[in-house]
């Protein structure tokens, strides 16, 4: 069964550093998403991406964040200057076309900012 | 704005007994509703969804959920719990296509299910 994969599984970085989280969505999916889950809190939507552009973003997704689909298979989330409060589990998800279709999630990248 | 409430932080049930994990939602229009399960150190796994049609939907691993429009609820159920069902369960809602914010899933806070042998 196809799966969403994410690398790395755990990233430790110092405050102010840039990080790039990588995801490989399911190959025939058209919509891509990033969510995050701060420890002990609910899963929160960050951004959705379709047809090579951001289609929706939350208030969390400020200028420090960016997404890219550089090569037709990878989907990346970049945080330009990490803050302590960016420490969280970041989940990538993908879905086929349409709101009625479920999103399939990757295993997550745990980001720890020190 | 869409929202989901899971009123129970934890549900305890003995193996073999029926289980219910509660979820209520708030969304304008007809909702798209989902249940996901999260095992330790794993991502969210899709269990089932309600889009339209029969109010009782069946999903993976013997789970089912009942959509109740008048009570704005979408409770997850299983007739006979297994120890291996122990995990964190999330209810999520999505607005219909074209509505503001329709692309995102809005999750509840999660309910930990503990099934004892």
Interface residues (C-beta under 8 A of the other chain):
Chain A: X4 X6 X31 X33 X35 X41 X42 X43 X44 X45 X48 X50 X55 X56 X58 X91 X93 X98 X99 X100 X102 X103 X104 X105 X106 X107 X108
Chain B: X32 X34 X36 X41 X42 X43 X44 X45 X46 X49 X51 X90 X94 X95 X96 X97 X101 X102 X103 X104 X105 X106 X107 X108 X109 X110
